[in-house]
Amino acid sequence: MLTNAKRVYKLADFTVERRPKGWFFTRTARFDDKPEWRGPYSSMASVSLMIARELDGRFRATQFLRPG
């Protein structure tokens, strides 16, 4: 593995990047969206937890909007 290579991890809705100060993430920009980076986080596990919390909040919000 290259130690000096820049690593960017892209998910369907999120981009995660390792920087010298720590881990950062943002929603993946589409069209003219301006990325809003959040961080730094100490580990990939911390970033994953924050993304999971954000997704959970979205799922819970839409759960109440469904008929039935």
Secondary structure, 3 states (H helix, E strand, C coil): CCCCCCCEEECCCEEEEEECCEEEEEECCCCCCCCCCEEEECCHHHHHHHHHHHHHHHHHHHHCCCCC
